[in-house]
Amino acid sequence: MAPSPAPAGLQVQIFGLESDQATRAAVRFFKERRITIHLVDLRRKPISAGELRRFVERLGAPALADQDGKAWRDAGLGYMRMTEAELAERLLADMRLLRLPLVRFGNSVSAGRAEAVWKTWFSASA
């Protein structure tokens, strides 16, 4: 039995890297549900300050930081204490510190692989 098509107009925006496993999983998740995807590859087009601010306002800068990643360790950030504003500036200056993918559906946002959150977005809109 084929999956039923998603209601018209459902669209998500995914900020990530095409080579990133979590980003590919997010793309696959939404494609399986026939949701229109707008993928922004951060290697080609960095996230704008306003867009990143939207994620920081809703999730907080610590939720966006990939504190287990190689870039975080290489920058020596594990030992630094930063305010949320300072961390947001670091994330904007170095996209490698972001926990990918960043996904936006209308006013809802998520950071990292969050399939449980994504499912709630579409069960609520159905």
C-alpha positions in Angstrom: 0.0 0.0 0.0 1.5 3.3 -1.0 1.7 6.1 1.5 -1.0 8.7 1.2 0.1 12.0 -0.2 0.8 14.8 2.3 -1.7 17.7 2.4 -0.9 20.4 -0.2 1.4 23.1 1.0 3.4 21.3 3.7 7.0 22.3 3.3 10.1 22.1 5.5 13.4 23.9 5.3 16.5 21.9 6.1 19.8 23.6 6.9 22.6 21.0 6.7 25.3 19.5 4.7 24.6 17.1 1.9 27.5 14.9 3.1 26.2 14.8 6.7 24.5 11.5 7.7 21.9 13.2 10.0 21.0 15.7 7.2 20.5 12.8 4.7 18.3 11.0 7.3 16.1 14.2 7.7 15.7 14.5 3.9 14.8 10.8 3.7 12.3 11.2 6.6 10.4 14.0 4.9 10.6 12.5 1.4 9.0 9.3 2.7 6.1 11.4 3.9 5.9 13.4 0.7 6.6 16.7 2.3 8.2 19.4 0.1 11.8 19.9 1.1 13.9 23.0 0.7 17.5 21.9 1.4 20.1 24.7 2.2 23.6 23.2 1.9 25.6 25.2 4.4 28.8 24.7 2.4 27.3 26.6 -0.6 25.2 29.1 1.3 25.9 29.9 5.0 22.9 30.4 7.3 22.0 34.0 7.7 22.2 35.8 11.1 18.5 36.3 11.2 17.7 32.7 10.4 20.1 31.5 13.1 18.6 34.0 15.5 15.2 32.4 14.9 16.6 29.0 16.0 18.4 30.5 19.0 15.3 32.3 20.2 13.2 29.1 20.1 15.7 26.4 21.2 18.5 28.3 22.9 22.1 28.5 21.7 23.3 25.4 23.7 20.7 23.2 21.9 22.2 24.3 18.6 25.8 23.5 19.5 27.3 20.2 18.6 29.3 19.8 21.8 30.3 16.2 21.0 31.7 17.2 17.6 35.3 17.3 16.4 35.0 21.1 15.6 33.9 21.8 19.2 36.9 19.9 20.6 39.4 21.3 18.2 38.3 24.8 19.1 38.8 24.1 22.8 35.3 25.2 23.7 34.6 22.4 26.2 36.4 24.4 28.9 35.1 27.8 28.1 32.1 29.5 29.8 30.1 31.6 27.4 26.9 33.5 27.7 24.1 32.5 25.3 24.8 35.5 23.1 28.5 34.7 22.9 27.8 31.1 22.0 25.3 32.3 19.3 28.1 34.5 17.8 30.5 31.6 17.8 27.9 29.4 16.0 27.4 32.1 13.4 31.1 32.6 12.9 31.8 28.8 12.6 29.0 26.7 11.0 31.0 23.5 11.9 29.9 24.0 15.5 26.2 23.6 14.7 24.3 20.4 15.5 22.8 19.5 12.1 20.3 19.4 10.6 18.5 22.5 11.6 14.9 22.0 10.4 12.1 24.7 10.2 8.4 24.0 9.6 6.5 27.2 9.8 7.3 28.6 13.2 8.5 25.3 14.6 12.2 24.5 14.6 14.4 21.6 15.6 18.1 20.9 15.8 19.7 17.6 15.2 18.0 14.4 14.2 14.6 14.7 15.9 12.2 12.4 14.2 9.8 12.3 17.2 9.5 16.1 17.0 9.0 16.0 13.3 6.2 13.5 13.6 4.3 15.8 16.0 4.4 18.6 13.5 2.5 16.6 10.8 0.1 14.8 13.1 -0.9 18.2 14.5 -1.4 19.7 11.0 -3.3 16.6 9.6 
